[in-house]
Amino acid sequence: MFDWQDLYYFTVLARTQSLSAAARELQVEHATVGRRVDALEKALGVKLVDRLPRSRPLTAQGLALAELAAGMGEMATEVMRLSRVASIELAGTVRVSCPPSIANHCIAPHVARLRAQYPQLNLVLMPSTQLAALDKGEADIALRTVRPDEDALVRRKVGMVRFGLYGSPAFKQLPAAQWTFIAYDSSRDHLPQQAWMHQLRGQRPIVFAASELITQQMAARTEVGAVVLPTLVGDHDPLLARLPTATEGPVRDIWLTVYPDIRRSPSVKVVMEFLVECIEAEAQLRR
């Protein structure tokens, strides 16, 4: 028996007529579409596409199968609608790993809304600068500011983190030549925001370093120095002011990542939609 998921991938390829277009619609790598179609051909014992250098035209057998399966997409939509209705009363635990700034300032303030809609759903938020190993079950879903390179993961770009330079209002009154700086330790010099801070400060000193962003933020409030923060954090802190800079701060993409088999869980789907809604509601994070 063939895999129905393989057939669905084939129908998308048949309709879009290119691997790249099918991959965009399915939100997977184009190689994944190719593997699915290969698996379907092997299961059926029929050649469905001609593998030309820049295209995948359907064979006569492929055209016939595409016509037979043309209604599969519509049927899948109906099944998904039925599934959604059936899973309104959700129960389960979904673990989400994400950067602390997004967890604290973007996701946590909206958890009450999620709880009101799905009272039996338990969201476990795990703020961390470390990348959770999804393949080892450390989290079900991850929000990352580094593009995931695991081929098996479903990944989607959902927003952007922007950075600015901040200091206390009193610190802002100092001549720029007298500014001191707050930073991560040198092990984080590879981060775009840390590299930007070094570019801005030139020969001016770093007087305090901390491994946690919130510690840096608290120090900046007491006039220790200037600190690079996500604008989501800095712009919302009434005790800090944006400092003028010669160049714009870096921008890092936010990637929503999950494994395909985990994504099929109704609970996980609800949480993924919730995360995207939270990010899209924040002007500082919108793409």
N, C-alpha and C positions, 0 to 999 in steps of 0.2 A: 504494500500500500504506500502511495506517495504521501509526502508531508504537505498538508494543506497550506502551511505557511510558504512553502516553496512555490506552490501554485499561485498564491496571492502575489508574491514578488514578480513572478512571470507575467501576470496580468498587468501589473503596473509598468513593467518594461515594455510590454506589447502596446500599451496605450501611449506612453511617453516617447517610445521609439529610440531611447538612448539610455545607456547605463548611468550617466551622470544625472540626467533628469529624474530617472527612477530613484536614484540614491537620495537626491534632494527631497523628493516627496516622502520617501520612507524614513528620512533622517538617519541614514546609515552610510557607510563607505561604499563606493561603487563596486569594490571588490566583493563585498558581501552580497550584492545583487547577483554578481557573476557566479558566486559559489552556490547560491540558492537555485539558480537556473540550471547550473551543471548537475546539481543533486536531483532536480526534477527530471532532467533528461535521462539520468542513470536509472532512476526508479521506473520510468515509463519505457525505457529502451527505445526512445525516439529522439531524433535530432530536431530541436525546436528553433535554433537560431544559427545563422552563419556567422562565424567569428572573423570579421574583417578588421583591418587595422584601426579604423575610426568609427565603426558602427556595428550594430548587431541586428541586421534584418532578419525577419522571421522566415523560416522555411515554410513550405506548403503545409506540413504537419503543424508547425507553430501557428500559422494563421488559422487553421481549423480549430486548434485547441483554444486560441484566444477568443474566437467567436463563441465557442461553447461556454467559456468561463467569463464572458463579458459581464454577466450580472453578479459576479462574485463580490465586487466592490460594494455594490448597492446592498447585497445581502449582508456583508460584513458590517456596514453602517447600521443596519437594522438590529443585528445581533449585539453590537456595542451599545445601542440605545437601550435594548432590553437589559443588558448587563448592568448598565448604569442605574436604571430604575430599580433593579433587584438588589443593588448594593448600597442603597441610600442609608440603611441602618448598618453602619460599618463597625466592626470590632477588630482591634489589632494594634500592634505597635510598629511604628515606622521610625527608624533612626536616620537622622540627617546630620552629616558633617559639613561644616561651612566655616569661613573665616569669622573670628570673633566680632569684628565690626559689623558684618552683615547680620550675624545672629542677634546681637544686642540691639541694633538700631533699626533693623529692617524686618526681621522675622518675629522676634519675641513680642513686639507691641501688637501684633495681629493674631496671636495664638487664641485669644478669647473668642474671636470670630469663628475660627476653625472649630473650637470646642462647642460653641453654640450650635453649629450646623451638624457636627458629627460627635456627639458626646461620648460615644464608645471608642473613638479613635484616640490612641495615645501617641503623641508626637514626642520623640526624644531628640532634643537639639544638642549637638556636640560641637561647641565652638573650639576651633583649633587651627593653628597655622600649619600643622602637619597634614599631609595628604592621607586620608583614611584609605586603607587597602580594601576596596570593595570586593575584590576576589577572595579575600579572607574573611568576609562577613563583618568587618569592623563597622560598616554602616550600610544602609540600604540605598541611600541617595547621597550624592555629594555635590556641593556648590564649590567650585574651584576657580581661582584666578590664574591657573596654569592650564593650558590646553591638554586634556588627557591624551595619552598616546597609545592606550590599550585598544587594539583593533576591535575587541569584542564589545566594548562599551558603546552604549547609545549616548551621544553627546550633543548638546544644544546650547548655542550662545544666547543667553537670556538678558544680559545687561553689561554695564561697564562700571568699574570703580575708578573714580577720578581723584587726584591728589592735589593738595595745596599746602602752603607753608603758613603756620599759625603761631601766635604768641599772645600773651596777655595784653590788654589795652595799654598798660603802663610800659610793657616791653616794646610795644609798637612805637612809642614816642622816642625811643633811643635812636641815635644815629645808626644807620645800617652797618657802619664800620665797626660798631661796638657789639654787634649781635654775637651771641654764643649759640651753640646748637645742641640739640638732643637727638639721639639716634639709637638704632640697634647696634650691637657689637659688630666687629669687622666680619664675622662669619656670615652676615646678611648683606654684604656689599654687592652681591649679585642681584639683589632685588632692584627693580627699576626705580622705586621711590627712594631707596637709599642712595643709589647712584646719582639721582637728581639732587638730593640733599648735598652730596659732596661737591657736585658741580656748582651749586648755589653758594656754598660757604667759602669756597676757595681756600685761603689760608686762615680763616677764622676758626676758633677752636670748638671741638666737641667737648662739653663739660660734664655730660651725663649720658650714660647708655643703659638701656633696659631691654630685655627680651620680649616684653609684653607692651603692646601699643597703649593700653589703658594706663600703664605706669608712666609712659612718656607723656601722655596727655595730662595726667595729674601734675607732673613736674613742670610742664609748660604753664599751667595755670598759676604757679607760684613764681613766675618770672625767672625760672632757671635758664631758659633759652627758647629758641625757635624750634618747632617740631613739624615734621611732615606727617599729615594725617589724611585719611580719606575725607573728601568733602562731605560725605554722609555724616561723619563724626564731627569734624571741625566746624562746619557751618551751623550745626545744631547746638554747639556748646556756647552758652551765653557768657562764659568767662574767658573765651578766646576770641581773637580777631584775626582775619585773614591778613597776612603780610604781603606787601608788594614784591613780585619776583620778576626777573628779566625774561624768564621763559615760562611757558605753561607747564604744569605738572604732568607726569605720565598718566596714561590711561591703560587699565588692565581689564581684559574681557572677563566676564563671569560665565562659567560653563556649568550647566546642569548635566550631571552624569549619572547613569544607572545601567545595570545589566538588563538585557532584553527580557529574560525570564522573570526578573524581579519586577520589571515595569508592568507586567500583566496583572499583578495584584491590584484589586480595586482600591485597597487602602493606599498603596503606593501612588496610584494614579491621582487620587484625591490630593495627596500631599504635594505631588509635583505641580499640580495646577495651583495649589495654594502658594507655593514658593514663587512661581512665576508671577502670580497676581501681586504678591508683596513687593517684588522687585519693580514691576511695572508701575506700582503706585508711588514709588520714590523717584522724584524728579532727578535726584543726584545719581541715580543708578540706571536710568533709562538709556537705551541705545540711541 
